[in-house]
Amino acid sequence: MALNLEDKKAIVAEVNETAGNALSLVIADARGVNVTDMTELRAKAREQKIDLRVVRNTLAKRAFEGTDFECVSDVLTGPSLFGFSMEDPGAAARLFKEFAKTNDKFEIKALSVSGQLLDKAQVDVLANLPTLEQALGQLASVMIAPVSKLVRTLNDVPSKVTRVVAAVRDQKQEAA
Protein backbone atom coordinates (compact mmCIF):
# COMPACT_ATOMS: atom_id res chain seq x y z
CA MET A 1 0.00 0.00 0.00
CA ALA A 2 1.42 3.36 -0.99
CA LEU A 3 1.81 5.90 1.75
CA ASN A 4 1.78 9.63 1.15
CA LEU A 5 4.17 11.97 2.95
CA GLU A 6 1.66 12.88 5.67
CA ASP A 7 1.01 9.19 6.48
CA LYS A 8 4.74 8.57 6.71
CA LYS A 9 5.21 11.53 9.04
CA ALA A 10 2.37 10.29 11.23
CA ILE A 11 3.90 6.79 11.42
CA VAL A 12 7.34 8.18 12.27
CA ALA A 13 5.88 10.42 14.99
CA GLU A 14 3.84 7.59 16.47
CA VAL A 15 6.75 5.12 16.50
CA ASN A 16 9.07 7.81 17.91
CA GLU A 17 6.65 8.44 20.77
CA THR A 18 6.37 4.70 21.46
CA ALA A 19 10.17 4.29 21.34
CA GLY A 20 10.60 7.22 23.69
CA ASN A 21 8.38 5.58 26.31
CA ALA A 22 9.57 1.98 25.85
CA LEU A 23 11.99 0.23 28.22
CA SER A 24 13.36 -2.25 25.67
CA LEU A 25 13.00 -3.24 22.04
CA VAL A 26 13.17 -6.68 20.43
CA ILE A 27 13.33 -7.00 16.65
CA ALA A 28 12.27 -10.18 14.86
CA ASP A 29 11.73 -11.49 11.37
CA ALA A 30 8.25 -13.01 11.11
CA ARG A 31 8.32 -14.08 7.45
CA GLY A 32 6.50 -17.36 6.98
CA VAL A 33 4.53 -17.25 10.24
CA ASN A 34 0.85 -17.86 9.54
CA VAL A 35 -1.85 -15.32 10.32
CA THR A 36 -3.40 -17.37 13.13
CA ASP A 37 -0.12 -17.54 15.02
CA MET A 38 0.54 -13.84 14.49
CA THR A 39 -2.94 -13.00 15.80
CA GLU A 40 -2.21 -15.10 18.88
CA LEU A 41 1.14 -13.32 19.32
CA ARG A 42 -0.53 -9.92 19.10
CA ALA A 43 -3.16 -10.93 21.68
CA LYS A 44 -0.49 -12.10 24.13
CA ALA A 45 1.46 -8.89 23.49
CA ARG A 46 -1.55 -6.73 24.38
CA GLU A 47 -2.02 -8.67 27.64
CA GLN A 48 1.61 -8.05 28.61
CA LYS A 49 1.67 -4.34 27.65
CA ILE A 50 3.94 -4.93 24.64
CA ASP A 51 3.50 -2.70 21.61
CA LEU A 52 4.02 -4.72 18.40
CA ARG A 53 4.61 -2.87 15.16
CA VAL A 54 5.57 -3.65 11.60
CA VAL A 55 7.17 -0.57 10.09
CA ARG A 56 9.32 -0.01 7.03
CA ASN A 57 12.98 0.06 7.99
CA THR A 58 13.53 3.53 6.51
CA LEU A 59 10.68 4.93 8.59
CA ALA A 60 11.88 3.05 11.68
CA LYS A 61 15.38 4.51 11.33
CA ARG A 62 13.89 8.01 11.26
CA ALA A 63 11.57 7.24 14.16
CA PHE A 64 14.41 5.93 16.33
CA GLU A 65 16.52 9.07 15.89
CA GLY A 66 16.96 10.77 19.25
CA THR A 67 15.80 7.73 21.25
CA ASP A 68 17.64 4.95 23.09
CA PHE A 69 16.98 2.66 20.13
CA GLU A 70 18.97 4.64 17.59
CA CYS A 71 21.67 1.95 17.91
CA VAL A 72 19.53 -0.65 16.05
CA SER A 73 19.74 1.14 12.71
CA ASP A 74 22.52 -1.16 11.47
CA VAL A 75 20.46 -4.35 11.91
CA LEU A 76 17.35 -3.07 10.15
CA THR A 77 17.40 -5.19 7.02
CA GLY A 78 14.53 -7.20 5.65
CA PRO A 79 11.07 -7.36 7.20
CA SER A 80 11.10 -6.39 10.85
CA LEU A 81 8.59 -6.90 13.65
CA PHE A 82 9.26 -4.51 16.52
CA GLY A 83 8.25 -5.41 20.07
CA PHE A 84 8.39 -2.50 22.50
CA SER A 85 8.24 -3.42 26.21
CA MET A 86 6.34 -0.64 27.89
CA GLU A 87 6.26 -1.71 31.57
CA ASP A 88 8.59 -4.71 32.01
CA PRO A 89 11.96 -4.58 30.19
CA GLY A 90 12.03 -8.35 29.68
CA ALA A 91 8.43 -8.81 28.54
CA ALA A 92 8.99 -8.62 24.78
CA ALA A 93 12.08 -10.82 24.99
CA ARG A 94 10.16 -13.48 26.95
CA LEU A 95 7.22 -13.33 24.54
CA PHE A 96 9.37 -13.55 21.41
CA LYS A 97 11.52 -16.32 22.89
CA GLU A 98 8.45 -18.42 23.75
CA PHE A 99 6.91 -17.76 20.35
CA ALA A 100 10.13 -18.73 18.55
CA LYS A 101 10.08 -22.13 20.33
CA THR A 102 6.83 -23.09 18.63
CA ASN A 103 7.42 -21.29 15.31
CA ASP A 104 10.66 -22.22 13.60
CA LYS A 105 10.20 -19.52 10.94
CA PHE A 106 10.12 -16.77 13.58
CA GLU A 107 13.65 -15.44 14.09
CA ILE A 108 14.81 -12.87 16.63
CA LYS A 109 17.23 -10.46 14.96
CA ALA A 110 18.38 -8.14 17.75
CA LEU A 111 17.39 -6.41 20.95
CA SER A 112 18.16 -3.12 22.62
CA VAL A 113 18.01 -1.91 26.21
CA SER A 114 19.13 1.49 27.50
CA GLY A 115 20.83 2.46 24.27
CA GLN A 116 22.81 -0.78 23.97
CA LEU A 117 22.42 -3.10 21.01
CA LEU A 118 22.49 -6.73 22.11
CA ASP A 119 22.98 -9.73 19.87
CA LYS A 120 20.10 -12.13 19.36
CA ALA A 121 22.07 -14.73 21.36
CA GLN A 122 21.66 -12.52 24.43
CA VAL A 123 17.87 -12.65 24.35
CA ASP A 124 18.04 -15.04 27.33
CA VAL A 125 19.70 -12.34 29.43
CA LEU A 126 16.79 -9.99 28.89
CA ALA A 127 14.14 -12.73 28.98
CA ASN A 128 15.38 -13.98 32.36
CA LEU A 129 15.01 -10.61 34.06
CA PRO A 130 12.46 -10.89 36.86
CA THR A 131 9.07 -9.30 36.40
CA LEU A 132 8.10 -6.43 38.70
CA GLU A 133 6.20 -8.79 41.02
CA GLN A 134 9.14 -11.22 41.18
CA ALA A 135 11.60 -8.40 41.89
CA LEU A 136 9.40 -7.02 44.66
CA GLY A 137 9.12 -10.51 46.16
CA GLN A 138 12.89 -10.93 46.11
CA LEU A 139 13.34 -7.52 47.70
CA ALA A 140 10.82 -8.34 50.43
CA SER A 141 12.54 -11.64 51.22
CA VAL A 142 15.91 -9.91 51.46
CA MET A 143 14.48 -7.22 53.72
CA ILE A 144 12.64 -9.66 56.01
CA ALA A 145 15.56 -12.12 56.43
CA PRO A 146 17.38 -10.16 59.20
CA VAL A 147 14.14 -9.60 61.08
CA SER A 148 13.20 -13.28 60.99
CA LYS A 149 16.72 -14.26 62.10
CA LEU A 150 16.42 -11.85 65.05
CA VAL A 151 13.06 -13.35 66.02
CA ARG A 152 14.50 -16.89 65.86
CA THR A 153 17.44 -15.80 68.04
CA LEU A 154 15.16 -14.14 70.60
CA ASN A 155 12.92 -17.23 70.68
CA ASP A 156 15.98 -19.41 71.24
CA VAL A 157 16.98 -17.58 74.48
CA PRO A 158 14.03 -18.83 76.63
CA SER A 159 14.49 -22.39 75.40
CA LYS A 160 18.18 -22.29 76.32
CA VAL A 161 17.31 -20.98 79.80
CA THR A 162 14.76 -23.77 80.17
CA ARG A 163 17.33 -26.40 79.16
CA VAL A 164 19.89 -25.01 81.63
CA VAL A 165 17.33 -25.03 84.48
CA ALA A 166 16.34 -28.60 83.57
CA ALA A 167 20.01 -29.67 83.52
CA VAL A 168 20.61 -28.08 86.93
CA ARG A 169 17.49 -29.81 88.30
CA ASP A 170 18.65 -33.18 86.91
CA GLN A 171 22.10 -32.64 88.37
CA LYS A 172 20.66 -31.84 91.82
CA GLN A 173 18.38 -34.88 91.67
CA GLU A 174 21.36 -37.13 90.86
CA ALA A 175 23.36 -35.65 93.74
CA ALA A 176 20.55 -36.26 96.22
GROMACS elastic network, one bead per residue, 0.5 to 0.9 nm:
[ bonds ]
;  ai    aj funct       b0    kb
    3     6     6  0.80030   500
    3     7     6  0.58126   500
    3     8     6  0.63445   500
    4     7     6  0.53968   500
    4     8     6  0.63830   500
    4     9     6  0.88105   500
    5     8     6  0.51012   500
    5     9     6  0.61935   500
    5    10     6  0.86379   500
    6     9     6  0.50761   500
    6    10     6  0.61738   500
    6    11     6  0.86653   500
    7    10     6  0.50693   500
    7    11     6  0.62108   500
    7    12     6  0.86406   500
    8    11     6  0.51044   500
    8    12     6  0.61500   500
    8    13     6  0.85698   500
    8    59     6  0.72158   500
    9    12     6  0.51114   500
    9    13     6  0.60915   500
    9    14     6  0.85185   500
    9    59     6  0.85840   500
   10    13     6  0.51470   500
   10    14     6  0.60680   500
   10    15     6  0.85815   500
   11    14     6  0.51108   500
   11    15     6  0.60615   500
   11    16     6  0.83563   500
   11    55     6  0.81630   500
   11    59     6  0.75735   500
   11    60     6  0.88153   500
   11    63     6  0.81521   500
   12    15     6  0.52613   500
   12    16     6  0.59090   500
   12    17     6  0.85404   500
   12    59     6  0.59337   500
   12    60     6  0.68780   500
   12    61     6  0.88819   500
   12    62     6  0.66288   500
   12    64     6  0.84608   500
   13    16     6  0.50417   500
   13    17     6  0.61601   500
   13    18     6  0.86531   500
   13    63     6  0.65651   500
   14    17     6  0.52181   500
   14    18     6  0.63066   500
   14    19     6  0.86443   500
   14    63     6  0.80751   500
   15    19     6  0.59827   500
   15    20     6  0.84198   500
   15    53     6  0.83804   500
   15    55     6  0.85880   500
   15    59     6  0.88310   500
   15    60     6  0.73386   500
   15    63     6  0.57604   500
   15    64     6  0.77044   500
   16    19     6  0.50434   500
   16    20     6  0.60127   500
   16    21     6  0.87194   500
   16    60     6  0.83302   500
   16    62     6  0.82173   500
   16    64     6  0.58813   500
   16    65     6  0.78181   500
   16    66     6  0.85316   500
   16    67     6  0.75211   500
   17    20     6  0.50543   500
   17    21     6  0.64584   500
   17    22     6  0.87164   500
   17    63     6  0.83264   500
   18    21     6  0.53119   500
   18    22     6  0.60729   500
   18    51     6  0.79407   500
   18    84     6  0.75446   500
   18    86     6  0.83540   500
   19    22     6  0.51019   500
   19    23     6  0.81889   500
   19    24     6  0.84681   500
   19    25     6  0.80750   500
   19    63     6  0.78935   500
   19    64     6  0.67677   500
   19    67     6  0.66040   500
   19    68     6  0.77047   500
   19    69     6  0.71153   500
   19    84     6  0.71098   500
   20    23     6  0.84456   500
   20    64     6  0.83857   500
   20    66     6  0.85243   500
   20    67     6  0.57678   500
   20    68     6  0.74231   500
   20    69     6  0.86162   500
   21    84     6  0.89283   500
   21    86     6  0.67349   500
   22    25     6  0.73201   500
   22    50     6  0.89928   500
   22    51     6  0.87645   500
   22    84     6  0.57180   500
   22    85     6  0.55736   500
   22    87     6  0.75712   500
   22    89     6  0.82252   500
   23    68     6  0.89744   500
   23    84     6  0.72816   500
   23    85     6  0.56014   500
   23    86     6  0.57263   500
   23    87     6  0.69148   500
   23    88     6  0.70938   500
   23    89     6  0.52049   500
   23    90     6  0.87033   500
   23   112     6  0.89788   500
   23   113     6  0.66982   500
   23   114     6  0.72909   500
   24    68     6  0.87690   500
   24    69     6  0.82401   500
   24    83     6  0.82098   500
   24    84     6  0.58923   500
   24    85     6  0.52727   500
   24    86     6  0.75369   500
   24    88     6  0.83072   500
   24    89     6  0.52811   500
   24    90     6  0.74164   500
   24    91     6  0.86939   500
   24    92     6  0.77742   500
   24    93     6  0.86884   500
   24   111     6  0.74705   500
   24   112     6  0.57526   500
   24   114     6  0.71226   500
   24   115     6  0.89494   500
   25    69     6  0.73620   500
   25    82     6  0.67878   500
   25    83     6  0.55848   500
   25    85     6  0.63318   500
   25    89     6  0.83342   500
   25    92     6  0.72550   500
   25    93     6  0.81908   500
   25   110     6  0.84438   500
   25   111     6  0.55202   500
   25   112     6  0.51880   500
   25   113     6  0.66486   500
   26    81     6  0.81931   500
   26    82     6  0.59452   500
   26    83     6  0.50914   500
   26    84     6  0.66789   500
   26    85     6  0.82633   500
   26    92     6  0.63386   500
   26    93     6  0.62550   500
   26    96     6  0.79173   500
   26   108     6  0.74471   500
   26   109     6  0.77868   500
   26   110     6  0.60331   500
   26   112     6  0.65012   500
   26   113     6  0.89162   500
   26   120     6  0.88835   500
   26   123     6  0.85499   500
   27    72     6  0.88959   500
   27    75     6  0.89589   500
   27    76     6  0.85902   500
   27    80     6  0.62382   500
   27    81     6  0.56137   500
   27    83     6  0.63247   500
   27    84     6  0.88869   500
   27   107     6  0.88183   500
   27   108     6  0.60493   500
   27   109     6  0.54729   500
   27   110     6  0.52892   500
   27   111     6  0.59430   500
   27   112     6  0.86057   500
   27   120     6  0.89161   500
   28    79     6  0.82512   500
   28    80     6  0.56410   500
   28    81     6  0.50828   500
   28    82     6  0.66352   500
   28    83     6  0.81185   500
   28    96     6  0.79132   500
   28   106     6  0.70525   500
   28   107     6  0.54912   500
   28   110     6  0.70523   500
   28   111     6  0.87972   500
   29    78     6  0.76780   500
   29    79     6  0.59023   500
   29    80     6  0.51699   500
   29    81     6  0.60189   500
   29   105     6  0.81827   500
   29   106     6  0.59459   500
   29   107     6  0.51609   500
   29   108     6  0.62516   500
   29   109     6  0.66461   500
   30    33     6  0.57076   500
   30    34     6  0.89942   500
   30    38     6  0.84601   500
   30    79     6  0.74254   500
   30    80     6  0.72103   500
   30    81     6  0.66256   500
   30   105     6  0.67943   500
   30   107     6  0.66200   500
   30   108     6  0.85697   500
   31    34     6  0.86320   500
   31    79     6  0.72609   500
   31    80     6  0.88553   500
   31   105     6  0.67293   500
   31   106     6  0.69315   500
   31   107     6  0.86207   500
   32   105     6  0.58286   500
   32   106     6  0.75488   500
   33    36     6  0.84448   500
   33    37     6  0.66787   500
   33    38     6  0.67537   500
   33   103     6  0.70994   500
   33   104     6  0.85838   500
   33   105     6  0.61463   500
   33   106     6  0.65282   500
   34    37     6  0.55744   500
   34    38     6  0.63857   500
   34    39     6  0.87846   500
   35    38     6  0.50295   500
   35    39     6  0.60548   500
   35    40     6  0.85726   500
   36    39     6  0.51380   500
   36    40     6  0.62927   500
   36    41     6  0.86801   500
   37    40     6  0.50210   500
   37    41     6  0.61550   500
   37    42     6  0.86542   500
   37    99     6  0.88222   500
   37   103     6  0.84230   500
   38    42     6  0.61463   500
   38    43     6  0.85951   500
   39    42     6  0.51197   500
   39    43     6  0.62364   500
   39    44     6  0.87270   500
   40    43     6  0.51156   500
   40    44     6  0.62892   500
   40    45     6  0.85660   500
   41    44     6  0.52183   500
   41    45     6  0.60951   500
   41    46     6  0.87320   500
   41    95     6  0.80093   500
   41    96     6  0.84870   500
   41    99     6  0.73439   500
   42    46     6  0.62469   500
   42    47     6  0.87568   500
   42    50     6  0.86948   500
   42    51     6  0.86381   500
   42    52     6  0.69452   500
   43    46     6  0.52429   500
   43    47     6  0.64771   500
   43    48     6  0.88963   500
   44    47     6  0.51440   500
   44    48     6  0.63964   500
   44    49     6  0.87878   500
   44    50     6  0.84450   500
   44    95     6  0.78125   500
   45    48     6  0.51888   500
   45    49     6  0.61651   500
   45    51     6  0.67826   500
   45    52     6  0.70660   500
   45    83     6  0.83666   500
   45    91     6  0.86038   500
   45    92     6  0.76385   500
   45    95     6  0.73449   500
   46    49     6  0.51777   500
   46    50     6  0.57893   500
   46    51     6  0.70237   500
   46    52     6  0.84124   500
   47    50     6  0.76524   500
   48    85     6  0.84373   500
   48    86     6  0.88163   500
   48    87     6  0.83979   500
   48    88     6  0.84533   500
   48    91     6  0.68575   500
   48    92     6  0.83327   500
   48    95     6  0.87123   500
   49    84     6  0.86646   500
   49    85     6  0.67892   500
   49    86     6  0.59590   500
   49    87     6  0.65872   500
   49    88     6  0.81897   500
   49    91     6  0.81482   500
   49    92     6  0.89473   500
   50    83     6  0.63035   500
   50    84     6  0.55029   500
   50    86     6  0.58870   500
   50    87     6  0.79857   500
   50    88     6  0.87189   500
   50    91     6  0.71002   500
   50    92     6  0.62513   500
   51    82     6  0.78969   500
   51    83     6  0.56906   500
   51    85     6  0.66424   500
   51    86     6  0.71903   500
   51    92     6  0.86684   500
   52    81     6  0.69452   500
   52    82     6  0.55687   500
   52    84     6  0.63937   500
   52    85     6  0.89701   500
   52    92     6  0.89746   500
   53    80     6  0.85388   500
   53    81     6  0.58562   500
   53    82     6  0.51085   500
   53    83     6  0.66213   500
   53    84     6  0.82679   500
   54    79     6  0.79633   500
   54    80     6  0.62086   500
   54    82     6  0.62044   500
   55    58     6  0.83699   500
   55    59     6  0.66896   500
   55    60     6  0.61483   500
   55    79     6  0.83492   500
   55    80     6  0.70594   500
   55    81     6  0.73945   500
   55    82     6  0.78251   500
   56    59     6  0.53521   500
   56    60     6  0.61218   500
   56    61     6  0.86905   500
   56    78     6  0.89800   500
   56    79     6  0.75606   500
   56    80     6  0.76432   500
   57    61     6  0.60566   500
   57    62     6  0.86405   500
   57    73     6  0.83200   500
   57    76     6  0.57984   500
   57    77     6  0.69360   500
   57    78     6  0.77870   500
   57    79     6  0.77098   500
   57    80     6  0.73084   500
   58    61     6  0.52480   500
   58    62     6  0.65354   500
   58    63     6  0.87236   500
   58    76     6  0.84501   500
   59    62     6  0.51908   500
   59    63     6  0.60920   500
   59    64     6  0.86501   500
   60    64     6  0.60297   500
   60    65     6  0.86924   500
   60    73     6  0.81568   500
   60    76     6  0.83492   500
   61    64     6  0.52918   500
   61    65     6  0.65530   500
   61    70     6  0.72237   500
   61    72     6  0.81411   500
   61    73     6  0.56848   500
   61    76     6  0.79255   500
   62    65     6  0.54290   500
   62    66     6  0.89965   500
   62    70     6  0.87875   500
   63    66     6  0.82134   500
   63    67     6  0.82772   500
   63    70     6  0.85648   500
   64    67     6  0.54209   500
   64    68     6  0.75506   500
   64    69     6  0.56338   500
   64    71     6  0.84205   500
   64    72     6  0.83413   500
   64    73     6  0.80292   500
   65    68     6  0.83705   500
   65    69     6  0.77054   500
   65    70     6  0.53429   500
   66    69     6  0.81590   500
   66    70     6  0.66597   500
   67    70     6  0.57404   500
   67    71     6  0.88857   500
   67   115     6  0.78853   500
   68    71     6  0.72133   500
   68   112     6  0.81054   500
   68   113     6  0.75416   500
   68   114     6  0.58057   500
   68   116     6  0.77649   500
   69    72     6  0.58393   500
   69    73     6  0.80674   500
   69   112     6  0.64041   500
   69   113     6  0.76657   500
   69   114     6  0.77646   500
   69   115     6  0.56541   500
   69   116     6  0.77763   500
   69   117     6  0.79666   500
   70    73     6  0.60593   500
   70   115     6  0.72673   500
   71    74     6  0.72041   500
   71    75     6  0.87880   500
   71   112     6  0.77654   500
   71   115     6  0.64364   500
   71   116     6  0.67496   500
   71   117     6  0.59731   500
   72    75     6  0.56346   500
   72    76     6  0.67450   500
   72   110     6  0.77669   500
   72   111     6  0.78511   500
   72   112     6  0.71510   500
   72   115     6  0.88825   500
   72   116     6  0.85722   500
   72   117     6  0.62358   500
   73    76     6  0.54844   500
   73    77     6  0.88289   500
   74    77     6  0.78863   500
   75   109     6  0.75567   500
   75   110     6  0.72703   500
   76    79     6  0.81526   500
   76    80     6  0.71112   500
   76   109     6  0.88202   500
   77    80     6  0.74709   500
   80   109     6  0.84301   500
   83    92     6  0.57431   500
   83    93     6  0.82514   500
   83    96     6  0.83200   500
   84    89     6  0.87326   500
   84    91     6  0.87408   500
   84    92     6  0.65597   500
   85    88     6  0.59589   500
   85    89     6  0.55727   500
   85    90     6  0.71231   500
   85    91     6  0.58790   500
   85    92     6  0.54453   500
   85    93     6  0.84254   500
   86    89     6  0.72421   500
   86    91     6  0.84577   500
   86    92     6  0.89660   500
   87    90     6  0.89961   500
   87    91     6  0.80118   500
   87   132     6  0.87405   500
   88    91     6  0.53764   500
   88    92     6  0.82385   500
   88   129     6  0.89564   500
   88   130     6  0.87527   500
   88   131     6  0.63703   500
   88   132     6  0.69220   500
   89    92     6  0.73802   500
   89    93     6  0.81231   500
   89   113     6  0.77280   500
   89   126     6  0.73694   500
   89   127     6  0.85178   500
   89   129     6  0.77814   500
   89   131     6  0.83138   500
   90    93     6  0.52983   500
   90    94     6  0.61002   500
   90    95     6  0.86238   500
   90   123     6  0.89917   500
   90   125     6  0.86461   500
   90   126     6  0.50918   500
   90   128     6  0.70760   500
   90   129     6  0.57612   500
   90   130     6  0.76295   500
   90   131     6  0.74137   500
   91    94     6  0.52286   500
   91    95     6  0.61580   500
   91    96     6  0.86217   500
   91   126     6  0.84530   500
   91   127     6  0.69414   500
   91   129     6  0.87773   500
   91   131     6  0.79010   500
   92    95     6  0.50381   500
   92    96     6  0.59848   500
   92    97     6  0.83242   500
   92   126     6  0.89256   500
   92   127     6  0.78181   500
   93    96     6  0.52600   500
   93    97     6  0.59137   500
   93    98     6  0.85171   500
   93   111     6  0.80003   500
   93   123     6  0.61035   500
   93   124     6  0.76682   500
   93   125     6  0.89523   500
   93   126     6  0.61676   500
   93   128     6  0.86699   500
   94    97     6  0.51419   500
   94    98     6  0.61369   500
   94    99     6  0.85139   500
   94   123     6  0.81752   500
   94   124     6  0.80402   500
   94   126     6  0.77327   500
   94   128     6  0.75304   500
   95    98     6  0.52997   500
   95    99     6  0.61029   500
   95   100     6  0.85768   500
   95   127     6  0.82445   500
   96   100     6  0.59659   500
   96   101     6  0.86751   500
   96   106     6  0.84938   500
   96   107     6  0.86835   500
   96   108     6  0.72714   500
   96   127     6  0.89917   500
   97   100     6  0.51591   500
   97   101     6  0.65088   500
   97   108     6  0.78662   500
   97   123     6  0.74750   500
   97   124     6  0.79893   500
   97   127     6  0.75392   500
   98   101     6  0.53008   500
   98   102     6  0.71145   500
   98   103     6  0.89759   500
   99   102     6  0.56095   500
   99   103     6  0.61805   500
   99   104     6  0.89211   500
   99   106     6  0.75575   500
  100   104     6  0.60778   500
  100   105     6  0.76551   500
  100   106     6  0.53441   500
  100   107     6  0.65694   500
  100   108     6  0.77458   500
  101   104     6  0.67520   500
  101   106     6  0.86182   500
  102   106     6  0.87353   500
  103   106     6  0.55400   500
  103   107     6  0.86321   500
  104   107     6  0.74289   500
  107   120     6  0.89640   500
  108   111     6  0.81879   500
  108   120     6  0.59988   500
  108   121     6  0.88570   500
  108   123     6  0.83082   500
  109   119     6  0.75973   500
  109   120     6  0.55099   500
  110   117     6  0.72416   500
  110   118     6  0.61619   500
  110   119     6  0.53114   500
  110   121     6  0.83639   500
  110   122     6  0.86381   500
  110   123     6  0.80097   500
  111   116     6  0.83792   500
  111   117     6  0.60249   500
  111   118     6  0.52465   500
  111   119     6  0.65946   500
  111   120     6  0.65319   500
  111   122     6  0.82356   500
  111   123     6  0.71291   500
  111   126     6  0.87329   500
  112   115     6  0.64099   500
  112   116     6  0.53811   500
  112   118     6  0.56599   500
  112   119     6  0.86300   500
  113   116     6  0.54103   500
  113   117     6  0.69212   500
  113   118     6  0.77526   500
  113   126     6  0.86065   500
  114   117     6  0.86018   500
  118   121     6  0.80472   500
  118   122     6  0.62994   500
  118   123     6  0.78447   500
  119   122     6  0.55119   500
  119   123     6  0.74036   500
  120   123     6  0.54971   500
  120   124     6  0.87331   500
  121   124     6  0.72106   500
  121   125     6  0.87464   500
  122   125     6  0.53733   500
  122   126     6  0.70699   500
  122   127     6  0.87952   500
  123   126     6  0.53635   500
  123   127     6  0.59442   500
  123   128     6  0.84846   500
  124   128     6  0.57833   500
  124   129     6  0.86115   500
  125   128     6  0.54678   500
  125   129     6  0.68156   500
  126   129     6  0.55083   500
  127   130     6  0.82638   500
  128   131     6  0.88415   500
  129   135     6  0.88148   500
  130   133     6  0.78011   500
  130   134     6  0.54625   500
  130   135     6  0.56717   500
  131   134     6  0.51523   500
  131   135     6  0.61027   500
  131   136     6  0.85730   500
  132   135     6  0.51280   500
  132   136     6  0.61356   500
  132   137     6  0.85695   500
  133   136     6  0.51615   500
  133   137     6  0.61632   500
  133   138     6  0.86808   500
  134   137     6  0.50305   500
  134   138     6  0.62045   500
  134   139     6  0.85949   500
  135   138     6  0.50941   500
  135   139     6  0.61359   500
  135   140     6  0.85774   500
  136   140     6  0.60789   500
  136   141     6  0.86126   500
  137   140     6  0.50796   500
  137   141     6  0.62075   500
  137   142     6  0.86341   500
  138   141     6  0.51710   500
  138   142     6  0.62266   500
  138   143     6  0.86136   500
  139   142     6  0.51433   500
  139   143     6  0.61342   500
  139   144     6  0.86103   500
  140   143     6  0.50503   500
  140   144     6  0.60221   500
  140   145     6  0.85327   500
  141   144     6  0.51866   500
  141   145     6  0.60394   500
  142   145     6  0.54510   500
  142   146     6  0.78781   500
  143   146     6  0.68531   500
  143   147     6  0.77408   500
  144   147     6  0.52850   500
  144   148     6  0.61816   500
  144   149     6  0.86495   500
  145   148     6  0.52645   500
  145   149     6  0.61724   500
  145   150     6  0.86728   500
  146   149     6  0.50715   500
  146   150     6  0.61733   500
  146   151     6  0.86858   500
  147   150     6  0.51053   500
  147   151     6  0.62948   500
  147   152     6  0.87229   500
  148   151     6  0.50293   500
  148   152     6  0.61971   500
  148   153     6  0.85990   500
  149   152     6  0.50935   500
  149   153     6  0.61740   500
  149   154     6  0.86366   500
  150   153     6  0.50502   500
  150   154     6  0.61295   500
  150   155     6  0.85307   500
  151   154     6  0.51001   500
  151   155     6  0.60627   500
  151   156     6  0.85152   500
  152   155     6  0.50792   500
  152   156     6  0.61218   500
  152   157     6  0.89958   500
  153   156     6  0.50497   500
  153   157     6  0.67047   500
  154   157     6  0.54993   500
  154   158     6  0.77295   500
  155   158     6  0.62665   500
  155   159     6  0.71699   500
  156   159     6  0.53293   500
  156   160     6  0.62401   500
  156   161     6  0.88059   500
  157   160     6  0.51908   500
  157   161     6  0.63187   500
  157   162     6  0.86961   500
  158   161     6  0.50375   500
  158   162     6  0.61217   500
  158   163     6  0.86332   500
  159   163     6  0.61889   500
  159   164     6  0.86508   500
  160   163     6  0.50704   500
  160   164     6  0.62079   500
  160   165     6  0.86454   500
  161   164     6  0.51230   500
  161   165     6  0.61841   500
  161   166     6  0.85614   500
  162   165     6  0.51634   500
  162   166     6  0.61130   500
  162   167     6  0.85738   500
  163   166     6  0.50283   500
  163   167     6  0.60697   500
  163   168     6  0.85978   500
  164   167     6  0.50301   500
  164   168     6  0.61675   500
  164   169     6  0.85554   500
  165   168     6  0.51083   500
  165   169     6  0.61229   500
  165   170     6  0.86040   500
  166   169     6  0.50094   500
  166   170     6  0.61100   500
  166   171     6  0.85120   500
  167   170     6  0.50663   500
  167   171     6  0.60598   500
  167   172     6  0.86101   500
  168   171     6  0.50059   500
  168   172     6  0.61683   500
  168   173     6  0.85821   500
  169   172     6  0.51553   500
  169   173     6  0.61568   500
  169   174     6  0.86726   500
  170   173     6  0.50642   500
  170   174     6  0.62193   500
  170   175     6  0.86601   500
  171   174     6  0.51984   500
  171   175     6  0.62834   500
  171   176     6  0.87869   500
  172   175     6  0.50527   500
  172   176     6  0.62361   500
  173   176     6  0.52289   500
